[in-house]
Amino acid sequence: MPLPKFAYLAPKSLSETCALLAQHGPNARLLAGGTDLLLKLSRAGQSPRFLVGLRNVPGLDYVRFDATTGLSIGALGLLSTVCEHDDVRRRYPALAEAAQATATVQIRNMGTVAGNLCNASPSADTATPLLVYGAEVVLHGPAGDRKLPLDQFFLGPGQTALGPGELLREVRVPVPAARTGSDYQRISERSQVDIAAVCASGLVTLDAEGRCIHARLALGAVAPTPRRVDDAERALVGAVIDEAAIARAAALAKAASRPISDARAGAAWRKQMVEVLAARAIRAALRSSGGRP
Ligand SMILES: Cc1cc2nc3c(=O)[nH]c(=O)nc-3n(C[C@H](O)[C@H](O)[C@H](O)COP(=O)(O)OP(=O)(O)OC[C@H]3O[C@@H](n4cnc5c(N)ncnc54)[C@H](O)[C@@H]3O)c2cc1C
């Protein structure tokens, strides 16, 4: 399908980018890797008059780890950089796994983590690991920077908390505490190059006696946005996690999910898979934290 006509604008600074986005409002769209946006333009007949490319804005293409401040991913930080980054693989394995599971090598070499989040698909692979690691996003607009916890960023399918003239400048992820384990699980009809029908990330932190002192569980593709399951997280904290606790938390996750039926899967099957993947994610997170089982 041919692309509709548009003007390509190539700002050279963040302030120029925000000014263009503010000036053209709904007639303009920001372009990062283009792997989502260009497909949508050709498929859905969406036709913004202006695409504002980020490529010429310096200082946005980075994935950095600092032992005090944690992981920072710039607006042009690629999925492929994230999944190959030594510190990400070692300290944020659920994020590395999720980035690795996204699309194909060619798309990961073009697509950004920021684009994956801003696209606001309920099934976005990097969303649930970033939720369990407690990520925040730095949004930059005409008034400068503002920070937002990632769990307040997603408002609905394709909808985010980005305001007029704003872009996502950086994703920040704190350093996980000692004795923390995490894991990412996904299931799709095809084993490769398929959007997740259900995905889940789990994270647990144990104290020196092996009791769980912090837990996070997030689900994707089973609600209008990727989301954490507070009830399930609470059910894991305060005791040594055993199989009964895992089953309780997974059942709570299933109860909290609100999947729809679509071309990828039926709602009832998705609900069942939430329970399975949530249990697997918690179990694997527990194992990598050094705890049982
Ligand atoms: C064949 C194929 C397979 C795919 N498989 C998967 C998959 O398995 N899992 C998955 O999660 N995704 C998948 N995707 C979707 C896509 O590749 C990812 O979402 C990718 O991370 C998007 O990043 P991008 O830089 O290309 O974003 P773009 O296409 O450039 O932008 C996506 C959206 O985000 C906005 N945007 C981008 N960057 C910013 C920013 N910094 N600030 C504000 N708004 C911004 C754009 O305006 C646009 O609305 C697939 C796509 C294709 C074509």
The ligand as a Tripos MOL2 file, in Angstrom:
@<TRIPOS>MOLECULE
LIG
   53    58     1     0     0
SMALL
NO_CHARGES

@<TRIPOS>ATOM
      1 C1          6.2600   -6.8300   11.5950 C.3       1 LIG1
      2 C2          6.1610   -6.1330   12.9120 C.ar      1 LIG1
      3 C3          6.2250   -6.8740   14.0750 C.ar      1 LIG1
      4 C4          6.1320   -6.2520   15.3230 C.ar      1 LIG1
      5 N1          6.1980   -7.0280   16.4310 N.ar      1 LIG1
      6 C5          6.0880   -6.4540   17.6520 C.ar      1 LIG1
      7 C6          6.1270   -7.2680   18.8290 C.ar      1 LIG1
      8 O1          6.3180   -8.4870   18.7850 O.2       1 LIG1
      9 N2          5.9800   -6.6410   20.0340 N.ar      1 LIG1
     10 C7          5.7850   -5.2860   20.1500 C.ar      1 LIG1
     11 O2          5.6550   -4.7810   21.2650 O.2       1 LIG1
     12 N3          5.7570   -4.4930   19.0380 N.ar      1 LIG1
     13 C8          5.9040   -5.0430   17.8120 C.ar      1 LIG1
     14 N4          5.8700   -4.2660   16.6740 N.ar      1 LIG1
     15 C9          5.6330   -2.8210   16.8280 C.3       1 LIG1
     16 C10         6.8890   -1.8980   16.7800 C.3       1 LIG1
     17 O3          7.9390   -2.4590   16.0670 O.3       1 LIG1
     18 C11         7.3430   -1.4590   18.1800 C.3       1 LIG1
     19 O4          6.2560   -0.9230   18.8950 O.3       1 LIG1
     20 C12         8.5000   -0.4360   18.1310 C.3       1 LIG1
     21 O5          9.1240   -0.4170   19.3820 O.3       1 LIG1
     22 C13         8.0300    0.9720   17.7920 C.3       1 LIG1
     23 O6          9.1300    1.8580   17.8770 O.3       1 LIG1
     24 P1          9.4210    2.9200   16.7220 P.3       1 LIG1
     25 O7         10.6370    3.6800   17.1500 O.co2     1 LIG1
     26 O8          9.4980    2.2720   15.3950 O.co2     1 LIG1
     27 O9          8.1170    3.8360   16.8280 O.3       1 LIG1
     28 P2          7.3580    4.7430   15.7040 P.3       1 LIG1
     29 O10         6.7590    3.8290   14.7100 O.co2     1 LIG1
     30 O11         8.3520    5.7500   15.1750 O.co2     1 LIG1
     31 O12         6.3220    5.4380   16.6200 O.3       1 LIG1
     32 C14         5.2730    4.7170   17.2370 C.3       1 LIG1
     33 C15         4.3020    5.7290   17.9140 C.3       1 LIG1
     34 O13         4.9280    6.3400   19.0200 O.3       1 LIG1
     35 C16         5.0920    7.7580   18.8300 C.3       1 LIG1
     36 N5          6.4300    8.0530   19.3300 N.ar      1 LIG1
     37 C17         7.5880    7.4290   19.0040 C.ar      1 LIG1
     38 N6          8.6010    7.8910   19.7540 N.ar      1 LIG1
     39 C18         8.0680    8.8390   20.5700 C.ar      1 LIG1
     40 C19         8.6160    9.6710   21.5940 C.ar      1 LIG1
     41 N7          9.8990    9.6250   21.9460 N.pl3     1 LIG1
     42 N8          7.7870   10.5380   22.2260 N.ar      1 LIG1
     43 C20         6.4620   10.6090   21.8930 C.ar      1 LIG1
     44 N9          5.8860    9.8280   20.9520 N.ar      1 LIG1
     45 C21         6.6880    8.9510   20.2980 C.ar      1 LIG1
     46 C22         4.8950    7.9890   17.3440 C.3       1 LIG1
     47 O14         4.3820    9.2870   17.0730 O.3       1 LIG1
     48 C23         3.9100    6.8850   16.9900 C.3       1 LIG1
     49 O15         2.6030    7.2860   17.3600 O.3       1 LIG1
     50 C24         5.9780   -4.8410   15.4080 C.ar      1 LIG1
     51 C25         5.9440   -4.0850   14.2320 C.ar      1 LIG1
     52 C26         6.0420   -4.7130   12.9960 C.ar      1 LIG1
     53 C27         6.0090   -3.8750   11.7570 C.3       1 LIG1
@<TRIPOS>BOND
     1     1     2 1
     2     2     3 ar
     3     2    52 ar
     4     3     4 ar
     5     4     5 ar
     6     4    50 ar
     7     5     6 ar
     8     6     7 ar
     9     6    13 1
    10     7     8 2
    11     7     9 ar
    12     9    10 ar
    13    10    11 2
    14    10    12 ar
    15    12    13 ar
    16    13    14 ar
    17    14    15 1
    18    14    50 ar
    19    15    16 1
    20    16    17 1
    21    16    18 1
    22    18    19 1
    23    18    20 1
    24    20    21 1
    25    20    22 1
    26    22    23 1
    27    23    24 1
    28    24    25 2
    29    24    26 1
    30    24    27 1
    31    27    28 1
    32    28    29 2
    33    28    30 1
    34    28    31 1
    35    31    32 1
    36    32    33 1
    37    33    34 1
    38    33    48 1
    39    34    35 1
    40    35    36 1
    41    35    46 1
    42    36    37 ar
    43    36    45 ar
    44    37    38 ar
    45    38    39 ar
    46    39    40 ar
    47    39    45 ar
    48    40    41 1
    49    40    42 ar
    50    42    43 ar
    51    43    44 ar
    52    44    45 ar
    53    46    47 1
    54    46    48 1
    55    48    49 1
    56    50    51 ar
    57    51    52 ar
    58    52    53 1
@<TRIPOS>SUBSTRUCTURE
     1 LIG1         1 GROUP 0 **** ****
